[in-house]
Amino acid sequence: MPLYEYVCNECGDRMEVLRTMTKSDEAVTCLSCSAPARRVLSVFASRTKAGAGTGMASPGDFPNFPTPSTPGGGFGGCGAGAGGCACH
């Protein structure tokens, strides 16, 4: 069952709701102020190593991978043309 992210229209609180895909567009009420909330795009990060089908990757496996402190790292979505995402 997918985890969907919602933002309150009134107070701006973010929440995650575990629900079936068929109910993903149904109304959600804010847990803080009971106002309506809207579903937003959730982003995630995944690091993989080519050819590594098993085992855990370590930071040393990706010496050139940007870190959150690297300018233009692109974490959390579009890198605004910095090359940190799939859309640029």
C-alpha positions in Angstrom: 0.0 0.0 0.0 1.5 3.4 -1.0 2.4 6.2 1.3 1.0 9.5 0.1 2.1 13.0 1.2 -0.4 15.8 1.9 -0.1 19.5 2.8 -2.8 21.4 4.8 -4.4 24.2 2.9 -4.7 26.3 6.1 -1.7 25.7 8.4 0.8 24.2 5.9 1.5 21.1 8.0 2.7 18.1 6.0 1.5 14.6 6.7 1.9 11.1 5.2 -1.1 8.8 4.8 -0.9 5.1 4.1 -3.8 4.2 1.8 -4.8 2.2 -1.3 -4.2 3.7 -4.7 -7.9 3.8 -5.4 -8.4 6.1 -2.4 -5.4 8.4 -3.2 -7.5 11.3 -4.4 -10.1 11.1 -1.6 -10.3 14.1 0.8 -7.8 14.2 3.7 -8.3 16.3 6.8 -5.3 18.0 8.5 -4.3 16.3 11.8 -3.4 19.6 13.4 -6.3 22.0 12.4 -8.9 19.7 10.7 -8.8 21.8 7.5 -8.7 20.1 4.1 -5.3 19.0 2.8 -4.1 18.4 -0.8 -1.9 15.6 -2.1 1.5 16.7 -3.2 4.3 15.1 -5.1 6.6 13.1 -2.8 10.2 12.8 -3.8 12.7 10.1 -2.7 16.3 9.4 -3.3 17.9 6.1 -4.2 21.5 5.3 -4.7 22.5 2.2 -6.7 25.7 0.8 -8.0 25.7 -0.6 -11.5 26.0 -4.3 -11.5 25.5 -4.6 -7.7 22.4 -6.8 -7.4 22.8 -7.6 -3.8 24.3 -6.2 -0.7 24.3 -2.7 0.7 26.1 0.3 -0.9 28.5 2.4 1.2 29.3 6.1 0.7 32.7 5.1 -0.7 31.0 3.4 -3.6 30.0 6.8 -5.0 32.9 9.2 -4.7 31.5 11.7 -7.3 27.9 11.6 -6.1 26.8 15.0 -4.8 26.0 15.4 -1.1 23.5 17.8 0.4 26.4 20.2 1.1 27.5 20.2 -2.5 26.1 23.2 -4.4 23.7 22.1 -7.1 23.4 18.7 -5.6 19.8 18.4 -6.8 18.5 16.6 -3.7 14.8 16.7 -3.1 13.7 17.2 -6.7 14.6 19.3 -9.7 18.1 20.7 -9.6 16.8 23.7 -11.6 19.0 22.9 -14.5 22.1 22.1 -12.4 22.0 18.5 -13.7 21.0 17.0 -10.4 17.7 15.5 -11.6 16.3 13.4 -14.4 14.5 16.4 -16.1 17.7 18.4 -16.9 
